Amino acid sequence: MRATRMKRNEIQCNYAQCLRNIEMYLHSPSALIKGVKSTVEYSFIVQRSVTCLDLSLCEFSKFKRKPERESTLANFIKIKFKYLEDEIEKINAIFTEEACKKRLARNRKLLYNYHLDVSKELEVSLRNAEPQDIRKCYSNSVLLNRIVLIYNMYETYLNKIITKTLQETNQKVRLIHQVSKMAKHLNFVSKNKYIRDKGLFFLYLQRADSTVGKDFLIAMDFEDDYYFCLSVDVFEFVLYHVGYDLWSRPSCEDPIHTAIFDYAYVKAGSLLQYRDSPRFCGKLYRIMNSNRLLLSEDELNIAFQNGLITKERYFLIVEILHVLCGQVSGGLKALQMVWRSIPDPFVTLDELTLVFARPPDSRIVQRTRRFVKDITGEDVRDERGHQPRKLKHYCRTLIRRVLSNNKQLSTGIGEMKLPTSIVSFLRLEN
């Protein structure tokens, strides 16, 4: 009997609390439904799904209740930002069970799809559920307002679950692979910040299979800038194991030149182990040429038309100046590898002075000439005309191009079983 009485008292307390919640809801009918707790708290009938709300009792009329007066400051702010009308609509609102079900159909369908609720076949309205945008209806006595809810609340909680699981599990590679498969159908998973920031690092630490890595890259759809923010070890893991695609870049972009522009010199060297040489980068060309010390667009066009210099040569020289005026440390080796990978002749004094908008100071010219010599190993010639590169250099560029076109550059040089000196030469080490 005592247990029964205690149970009855507990039920009565819960019922009283429920009535208080309903009373609070009736005084502020336009509630923000932002989570499972608030969904259940403001539900009168819970059937099959926690989001099947029966809000048919929440009927308010303009004649039954007048809009509450706002403070002067609140009125000023809401009129200024055109919020006053929305606030009146929230105060005088009718929410019906049917309307609420329709508004929440897409979120419930997400739960059904991942077996987090009953089968969607039990609810006919969800079999082909589409999000419905309920229109506002006006009359002299009643306003029908849209239900206020956060559409991505389930997505937020699922992302939190995935993040917590990834932090705690010992099978991170397996989970990341599962997430990659989910992301193909659920875009919000690919936006998970923790997975995007840590996913490749976990795959690198556990030496994941290349298939897992490729699926992850495809699912996350990273921009090129993301890769240059990775540590060198993880970046090389992406190149070697995952097979980062260097061949499908747009014609106006080149990751090798981009790495040098961003002062990521070590990554530029890593990229040159997978591609024979950089290519002209129109995007960076326009950015670098914005320097006021360089030729204007009109002056450049005149130089190009008269055959004084080509756009590609101009870009290579401006890239040298970019490193010289920026972060020289580490840049020398990166530029050496670039010039060892291309068949272009070395820079002449005429080309060097041509890129400036006005005659440069002699000290600047001398400093630039010394830096160019350190890069190419040859003095900047005073004579007009270009001096061809050595025959063995052209052989190197040709061999690298053939291997690169067959996507065998990273492994092909070592598989040819050449003497160590020739292997170093082909890998741009000297």
N, C-alpha and C positions, 0 to 999 in steps of 0.2 A: 504493500500500500504506500509506504513512504517513497519508494522508487517511482511509483506511478504518479504520486503527487508532485514530486520534484520534476518529473518529465513534463507534467501538465503545466507547471509554473514556467518551465523553460520555454515551452511552446507559446504560452501567453506573452512572455517577455519578447520573444522573437516576433510575435504577431504585432505587439505594440510598437516595436521598433520599425516594423514594416509599415505600419500606419503612419508613423512619424515621417518616414522617408517619402511616403506617398504625399503626405500633406506638404512637405518641403518642395516636392516636385510640382505640386499643383500651384504653389506660389511663384514658381519660376519655370514655366512649362518648356522653355526652349533650353534644355540641358545639353551640355557637351558630352557626348558619348565617346570616350577616348580609350576605354580599356574594358577588359572582361569584368572587373569589379564594378565599374559604373554601369555596365550593361545589365548585370544581374540586379544591381541596386535599384535601378529604375524600371525593372520589368515587373509586370503584375502577373503574367502567366508565362511559365517557362515550359514550352513543349518542343520536344525533339532537338531543339537548338537553343543555346542561351541567347541568341540574337533574335528569336521570334518574340517581339515585344507587342503587348496589347496596350496601346496608349489611347484606346477609344474613349476613356473617361476624361481625357484632358481636353475638354471643350471650353473655349473662352469666347465671349462675345464682347464687342465694343460697348454694348449696352449694359452688360453685366459688370464690366470692369474698365475703368478709364485708365489711359496711360499714366504711369507714374511721373511725377514731376522730377526733372533732372536739375542738378545744381547749375548755376550760371556757367561755371568753368566746363562742366560736362557738356552742357548744351553748345557752348562755343566750340569745343573740340569736335563734337560729333557733327555739328553743322559744317564745320570747316572741312572735315574729311568725308562728308555725305554719309554719315553713319546713323543719323537720327531716324530715318525711315526704317532701316533694318531693325533698330532697337524697338520701335513701335510694333513691328511685325512679330518680333519675338514675344512681346508681352501679350499680344492678342493673337494667339495661334491655336490651330486645331491639328492635333496629331492623331491619325487613325492607325489601327493595327495593319491594315492592308498597305497603306502608304509606307509605313516603316519597314515592312517585310520587303517591299520592292526596292527600297533604298539600300537595304542591307543584303540584297540577294547576291551581289558579286563577292562580298566578303565571306558569306556562308559557303558559296560555291568553292572558294579557295580551301576552306576547311574540309569540305567533302572530298575534294580531289586528293588530299593528302591523308585521308582516313582519320582525321582528327574529330570527326563528328559522325552522325548516322549517315547511311547511304543517301546520296542525292536522289536516288530513284524513289525514295519514300515521299519526296516533296516534288509534286509535278511542276511547280513554278520555277524550280531550279534546273530543270533538265536543259533548257536553252536560255538560261538567265542572262540578261544583258542589263548593264547599269541604266537606270531610268532617271532622267532629269525632270523632277516634278515642277511644273510651272506654278507661279504664284497666281492665286485667284482673288480678286477684290470684289467686295460688295459693301453695301451700306452698313451691314451688321457684323460681318465675319471676315477674317483674313485667314487663308490657308497658307501656312508658311512651310518652307522647306525644313526638313529635319537636319539638325546640326550634328554632324559626326565627322570623324577623321577616317577617310577611306583607307589609309595605309596603316591602320592600327594593327591588323593581323600581320602585315609585312614587317612592321617594326618588331613585334614580339618574336616572329620566326627568325628574323635576323639576330636578335639577342640570343635566342636559343642556339643558333648555329655558332655564333661567336664564343659563347661560354663553353660549348662542347669542344670546339677546336682548341681552346685554351687548356682544357683539362685532359683531353684524350691522349692516349699513347699511340693511336693509329691515325695520325694527322694526314698522312698521304692518302689513305683510304677515304677519309672524310672529304678532303679537298677534291678528290676525283668524283665523289658523289655530288658535291656542290657544283662542280663543273657541269655535270649532266643536268642538274636542276636549273642552272642558269640559262640553258638553251630555251627553256619554256617560261621561266619566271625572271623577268628583267631585273626585278628589285634585288635578287640574290647577287647579281654581278656588281651591284653598287655597294655591297657590304665593305665598309672601310677597313675593318680588321683583316678580312680575307685578302683584299687587294694589297694591303701594306705588308702582310706577313706570309702570304701564300707561297710565293716563290722562294722565300728564305727557308721555310720548312721543307719544301721540295729539295732544295739544295743540301740542307743538313742531312736529310735522310736518303740522299742519292736516289731520288725517285726515277721511275722508268720514264723514258722519253715520251711515251704515249700519254701518260698522265700529265706531263708538263705541257705538251702540245694542246691537249684538251683544255687545260687551265688557261693558257694564253688566248685560245679562241673564245672561250666563255667570257673572260674578263675584258677582252678587246681593249688592251692598253694602248695609249698613245706612245709615240716614240720618246717623248720627253720623260716618260716614266722609267724607261730602261736606263737612261743616263743618270738617274737618281739612285740606282742600285749600287751596292758595293761591287768592287771589281770581281770578286770571287763569284757572286751570284750572277753578275752580268756574263761572265765567261761560261757559267753553267747554262745560261739561257742560249748562248751561241752554240755550244758544243752538244749538249744533250737534247735541248728542246728544238734546236734548229730554227732560230730566229730568222725570218725570211728577209734577206737583204736584196732580193731580186725583184720584189714586187712593189718597191717604193715608187711613188709618183715621180715623174721626170724632173720636177722642180725641186726635189729633195734628195739629200744624200746623207746617210748617218755618219759617215767618216768625217766629212766637212762639218757636220753639225756638232760632233764631239769636240773637234778642235775649236769651233766657235764658242762652245760652252766651257772651254778649258778642261775638258775631260780627256786629257791626252793619253792616259793609259788605255782607256776604252777605244780610242782611235786606233792604237796599235793592235788591240785585240781584234777589231773589225777587219784590219788588213790581213789577218790570218785566214779570213773566210771570203774575202773579195779581192780581186786582183788589184784594183785601184779605185780611187774616188772618181766621181763624175761631176760635171758642172752642176752647180746648185743655184738655180735662179732665185729661190727664196732668200738665201743668205746673201747672194750677190746684191740684191736690192737693199738689204739691211746694212751690210758693210759699206756700201757706197753712199750711205746717208751722212758719213763723216764730212764735216765742212772743209777739212784739209784736202780732200780729194776732188777730182774733177766733177763738175756739174753734169747733169744729164745731157744738156746740149753739147757741151765740150766733148763728152764721151762719144756721142753720135758722130761728131766730126772726125774724131780719131779713128773710129771704127770704119767710117766710109772711106777715109783716105788710106786705109790699110796700115796705119801706124801700129796698131795693136789689135788683137782679137779680144772678144769678151771673155773667153776662157782664160787667156793669158793674164788679162787684167785682174780677174778674180783670184788667180793663184798668187799674184804679187800683193794684192790687198790683204789676202789671208796672212801672208808673212808679216805685213805691217800690223795686223790685228794682234798677232802673238807678241811681236816686239814691243808694242805699246801697252800690252796687257800683262799677262802672266808668262814670263819667259821660261821660268823653271818648269821643266818637263815638256815644254812646247818644242824645244829644239829637236828632241828625238822623234816626236810625232811628225814634224815637218820633214825631217830627214827620210822617214819611212814613206811619206807621201811622194816626195821627189824621186825616191828610188823605185817607186811603183809605176810612174808615168813615163812615157817616151818623150815628153816635151824637152826641147833644148833649154839650157840654163838661161838665167835672166841677164840681159844686157843693161848697160848704164842708161841708154836712151829709154828703155822701157821703165826702168826704175824711176827716173825723174819725170816721166810722162804722167804718172798717176797722180801727181800733186797738182793742185789748182794753181799754185804759184811756185816759183823756184824755191826749193827748200834750202835751209841753212846747211852749210858745208859739213858741220858736225853731224847733222842728222843723216846726210848722205853717207858719210864715212861709217857711221855706226850701222846703218842699214847694209852697206856693202860687206862689212865684217860678218854680220849675222847671216847674210845670204851665202857667204863663203862657207861658214860653219855648217849650213844646211846642205849645200850641194857638193862641197869639197872642191869647188872651182871658183877662181876669182871672177868678179863681175867685169866683163869685157868692156873696154872703152870703144872698141871698133863697132861699126854698124854691121848688122847681119848676125845670124845665129850660127853657132858652131854645133854640128851634130854630136849626139851622145855616142859613147863607145859601142862597138858591135855587141859585146857581151851583155851590155845593158839592154839592148833591144831583144836579145835572146831571152833574157830574164823576163821582160814584160810579156813576151809572146807565150812562154811556158806557163806563166802565172794566169794569163788570160784563158788559155785552153783548159787548165785545171779548174778555174773559177766557173767557166761556162758549163762544165760538167759537175759542178758542186763537189769537187774533190780537192780543193785547194788546201783545206786544213789537214787532210790525211794523206793526200797524194804525194806531197814532197817527201815525206818520210818513207813512203812505200816504194819509192824509186831506188832506194839503197845506194844513194850517191855519196861521195866523200863529204866529210863534215864541212869543209870549207864551202863547197858548192851548195849544200843544204842551207847554211847560214846566209849565203848570197841570195838564194831564192826566197828566203824568209825575210829579206830586207834588213838583216842585222848588220850588214856592211856593204 
